[in-house]
Amino acid sequence: MSYDSYHKRKLGEHVLSPETQMMGYGFDPKLSEGSLKPPIFLTSTFVFKTAQEGKDFFDYTSGRKQPPAGSAAGLVYSRFNNPNLEVLEDRLALWEGGEAAAVFSSGMAAISTTIWAYMRPGDVVLMSQPLYGGTETLIEKTLPLYGVGRVSVSEACDRQAVMAAAERALAQARATKGAVSLLMTETPANPTNGLVDLKLWQEAAEWLASKQDGKRPPLAVDNTFLGPVFQRPLEHGADLVIYSLTKYVGGHSDLVAGGVIGSKAA
């Protein structure tokens, strides 16, 4: 399956805007009986043309090997990939200007998966405050049960306060033989509208890298409040952008979902 035919971002030399691309980006009608809009794929499993193709698709999905150039990984099982989810992920990445996206069953699933992916016992999260209540509860109540600490700072636009918090986080991580492994922020914050200076936090991440043998903690930003139409944190130094898609990305109180967008390296 060609991966480029329905992922075009230009018309000739003209770069198409996300608003235009939302009409069809990531969806090839030829693969869905000519349907103009993506059908809902109510399936857990997908068929393969041959047993070898099935084996290859599982290898691609599991990361054991890379698909050929110009090809996608193929559809295996809806827990791994699904046409509807792939279209959503492609369009989220397009809006945000990221290389890749992953969607989840809720905003907290996206947030918790991101945090757990980077933290190990002894590590420390440096967080702006306030964060969404569920996020704060996870960091302050649950993570300590697994040996993960946190340092918070409420003056998230004040250089002296942020850098002092970074120093405290580093000292705490060294005391527990870990590292400051993630910077977690939300801007504007829910529900106070508190702001975070993302460029300043990017500098804090770079400073921490210089003190941790080059181990730079990624800067994650919960961008649920404004969404990608009004704010794109990746353009301001963030490594990962997290969404509760339940809120303004859906906007009609009829879905629960989450998403994370960033570089493939992150």
C-alpha positions as CSV (number, residue, x, y, z in Angstrom):
1,M,0.0,0.0,0.0
2,S,1.4,3.4,-1.0
3,Y,1.9,5.7,1.9
4,D,2.3,8.9,-0.1
5,S,-0.7,9.0,-2.4
6,Y,-3.1,10.3,0.3
7,H,-0.6,12.1,2.5
8,K,0.3,15.0,0.1
9,R,0.9,18.3,1.8
10,K,1.5,20.3,-1.4
11,L,-0.4,21.1,-4.6
12,G,2.5,21.8,-7.0
13,E,4.7,24.1,-5.0
14,H,1.8,25.5,-2.9
15,V,1.8,24.2,0.7
16,L,-1.8,23.3,1.6
17,S,-3.2,24.6,4.9
18,P,-4.4,22.2,7.6
19,E,-7.9,23.6,7.1
20,T,-7.9,22.4,3.5
21,Q,-6.2,19.1,4.3
22,M,-8.7,18.1,7.0
23,M,-11.1,17.4,4.1
24,G,-9.3,14.2,3.1
25,Y,-5.8,13.9,4.5
26,G,-4.8,10.4,5.4
27,F,-7.8,8.7,3.8
28,D,-7.8,7.0,0.3
29,P,-11.4,6.4,-0.9
30,K,-10.1,3.7,-3.2
31,L,-9.3,1.5,-0.2
32,S,-12.9,1.9,1.1
33,E,-15.2,1.1,-1.9
34,G,-15.0,4.7,-3.1
35,S,-16.6,6.1,0.0
36,L,-16.1,9.9,0.1
37,K,-15.7,9.9,3.9
38,P,-14.0,7.3,6.1
39,P,-16.4,4.5,7.1
40,I,-16.4,3.3,10.7
41,F,-14.3,0.1,10.8
42,L,-16.1,-2.1,13.4
43,T,-13.5,-4.8,13.5
44,S,-10.8,-6.1,15.9
45,T,-8.8,-8.0,13.3
46,F,-7.8,-7.7,9.6
47,V,-7.2,-10.3,6.9
48,F,-3.9,-10.7,4.9
49,K,-3.4,-11.7,1.3
50,T,-0.9,-14.3,2.3
51,A,0.6,-15.8,5.5
52,Q,3.9,-14.1,4.7
53,E,2.2,-10.7,4.4
54,G,0.6,-11.3,7.8
55,K,4.0,-12.2,9.3
56,D,5.5,-9.1,7.8
57,F,2.8,-6.9,9.1
58,F,3.2,-8.2,12.6
59,D,7.0,-7.6,12.3
60,Y,6.4,-4.1,11.2
61,T,3.9,-3.3,13.9
62,S,6.1,-4.8,16.7
63,G,9.1,-2.9,15.4
64,R,11.1,-6.0,14.6
65,K,11.7,-4.7,11.1
66,Q,10.9,-1.6,9.0
67,P,8.4,-1.7,6.1
68,P,9.8,-1.0,2.7
69,A,10.2,2.6,1.6
70,G,7.0,4.2,0.5
71,S,4.8,1.6,2.3
72,A,2.9,1.7,5.6
73,A,3.1,-1.0,8.3
74,G,-0.2,-2.6,7.3
75,L,-3.3,-3.3,9.3
76,V,-3.0,-6.1,11.9
77,Y,-5.2,-5.7,15.0
78,S,-7.2,-2.7,16.1
79,R,-5.4,-2.4,19.4
80,F,-2.3,-1.6,17.3
81,N,-3.8,0.2,14.3
82,N,-7.1,0.8,12.7
83,P,-8.1,2.9,9.7
84,N,-10.2,5.4,11.7
85,L,-7.4,5.8,14.3
86,E,-4.7,6.2,11.6
87,V,-6.7,9.0,9.9
88,L,-7.1,10.7,13.3
89,E,-3.5,10.4,14.2
90,D,-2.3,11.6,10.8
91,R,-4.5,14.7,11.0
92,L,-3.5,15.5,14.6
93,A,0.1,15.4,13.6
94,L,-0.6,17.6,10.6
95,W,-2.4,20.2,12.7
96,E,0.3,20.3,15.3
97,G,3.2,20.2,12.9
98,G,4.5,16.9,14.5
99,E,6.1,13.9,12.9
100,A,3.7,11.4,14.5
101,A,0.8,11.0,16.8
102,A,-0.8,8.3,18.9
103,V,-4.4,8.3,20.1
104,F,-5.8,6.8,23.3
105,S,-9.1,5.9,24.9
106,S,-9.1,9.1,27.1
107,G,-7.1,12.2,27.9
108,M,-5.8,10.7,31.1
109,A,-4.8,7.6,29.2
110,A,-2.7,9.8,27.0
111,I,-1.2,11.7,29.9
112,S,-0.5,8.7,32.1
113,T,1.0,6.7,29.2
114,T,3.3,9.6,28.4
115,I,4.5,9.9,32.0
116,W,5.0,6.2,32.6
117,A,7.0,5.9,29.4
118,Y,9.7,8.2,30.7
119,M,9.8,7.6,34.5
120,R,11.7,5.0,36.4
121,P,12.1,4.5,40.2
122,G,14.3,7.2,41.6
123,D,13.4,9.7,38.8
124,V,11.7,13.1,39.3
125,V,9.0,15.0,37.3
126,L,9.4,18.7,37.2
127,M,5.9,20.1,36.8
128,S,4.2,23.4,36.4
129,Q,1.3,24.0,38.7
130,P,-1.6,23.9,38.5
131,L,-2.1,21.0,36.1
132,Y,-5.4,19.3,35.3
133,G,-6.7,17.6,38.5
134,G,-6.3,14.1,37.3
135,T,-2.7,14.8,36.2
136,E,-1.8,16.3,39.6
137,T,-3.4,13.3,41.4
138,L,-1.4,10.9,39.3
139,I,1.9,12.7,39.8
140,E,1.4,13.6,43.5
141,K,-0.4,10.5,44.8
142,T,0.3,7.5,42.5
143,L,3.8,8.0,41.2
144,P,5.4,8.2,44.7
145,L,4.1,4.6,45.3
146,Y,6.5,3.5,42.5
147,G,9.5,5.6,43.7
148,V,9.0,8.5,41.4
149,G,9.2,12.0,42.9
150,R,8.1,15.5,41.7
151,V,9.0,19.1,42.1
152,S,6.4,21.7,41.2
153,V,6.6,25.4,40.4
154,S,3.6,27.8,40.2
155,E,5.5,30.8,38.8
156,A,5.9,29.1,35.5
157,C,6.9,32.3,33.6
158,D,9.5,33.5,36.1
159,R,13.0,32.5,35.2
160,Q,14.4,32.6,38.7
161,A,11.5,30.4,40.0
162,V,11.7,27.9,37.2
163,M,15.5,27.5,37.3
164,A,15.4,27.2,41.1
165,A,12.8,24.4,40.7
166,A,15.0,22.7,38.1
167,E,17.9,22.8,40.6
168,R,15.7,21.3,43.4
169,A,14.5,18.6,41.0
170,L,18.0,17.7,40.0
171,A,19.2,17.5,43.7
172,Q,16.2,15.3,44.5
173,A,16.9,13.0,41.6
174,R,20.6,12.7,42.5
175,A,19.6,11.8,46.1
176,T,17.5,8.9,44.8
177,K,20.0,7.9,42.1
178,G,17.7,8.8,39.3
179,A,17.3,11.7,36.9
180,V,14.9,14.5,36.1
181,S,13.2,12.5,33.3
182,L,10.2,14.7,32.3
183,L,9.0,18.3,32.3
184,M,5.2,18.3,32.5
185,T,3.3,21.5,31.8
186,E,-0.1,22.7,30.9
187,T,-0.8,26.1,29.3
188,P,-3.2,27.7,29.7
189,A,-3.9,25.6,32.8
190,N,-7.3,24.2,33.6
191,P,-9.2,25.8,35.2
192,T,-7.1,28.9,36.2
193,N,-5.8,30.0,32.8
194,G,-2.3,30.1,34.3
195,L,0.4,30.4,31.6
196,V,3.8,28.7,31.1
197,D,6.8,30.2,29.3
198,L,7.6,27.3,27.0
199,K,10.9,28.8,25.8
200,L,12.0,29.2,29.4
201,W,11.1,25.6,30.1
202,Q,12.9,24.5,27.0
203,E,16.0,26.2,28.5
204,A,15.5,24.4,31.8
205,A,15.4,21.1,29.9
206,E,18.7,22.0,28.2
207,W,20.3,23.0,31.5
208,L,19.2,19.7,33.0
209,A,20.7,17.9,30.1
210,S,24.0,19.6,30.8
211,K,23.9,18.3,34.4
212,Q,22.8,14.8,33.5
213,D,25.5,13.7,31.1
214,G,23.4,14.8,28.1
215,K,20.1,13.1,29.2
216,R,17.6,15.8,28.3
217,P,14.1,15.4,29.8
218,P,11.4,15.9,27.2
219,L,9.1,18.9,27.6
220,A,5.5,17.7,27.5
221,V,2.7,20.3,27.2
222,D,-1.0,19.6,27.8
223,N,-2.5,21.8,25.1
224,T,-6.1,20.8,25.7
225,F,-7.4,24.3,26.5
226,L,-6.5,26.0,23.2
227,G,-6.0,23.2,20.8
228,P,-3.8,23.2,17.7
229,V,-5.8,25.9,16.0
230,F,-4.8,28.6,18.5
231,Q,-1.5,27.3,19.9
232,R,1.2,24.9,18.7
233,P,3.6,24.1,21.5
234,L,6.0,22.2,19.2
235,E,6.8,25.6,17.6
236,H,7.8,27.0,21.0
237,G,10.2,24.3,22.2
238,A,7.9,21.5,23.3
239,D,8.8,17.9,22.5
240,L,5.4,16.3,23.1
241,V,1.9,17.8,23.0
242,I,-0.9,16.1,24.9
243,Y,-4.6,16.4,24.4
244,S,-7.8,15.4,26.0
245,L,-9.6,15.1,22.7
246,T,-12.8,15.0,24.7
247,K,-12.7,18.7,25.1
248,Y,-12.4,21.2,22.2
249,V,-11.0,18.8,19.6
250,G,-14.4,17.0,19.7
251,G,-16.3,19.8,21.3
252,H,-19.8,18.3,21.4
253,S,-19.7,16.2,24.6
254,D,-20.1,13.0,22.6
255,L,-16.7,11.4,22.8
256,V,-13.9,10.5,25.2
257,A,-10.4,10.3,23.7
258,G,-6.8,11.5,24.1
259,G,-3.8,12.1,21.9
260,V,-0.1,12.7,22.0
261,I,1.9,14.4,19.2
262,G,5.6,14.9,18.7
263,S,8.7,13.8,16.9
264,K,9.3,10.1,16.2
265,A,12.5,10.4,18.4
266,A,10.5,11.6,21.4
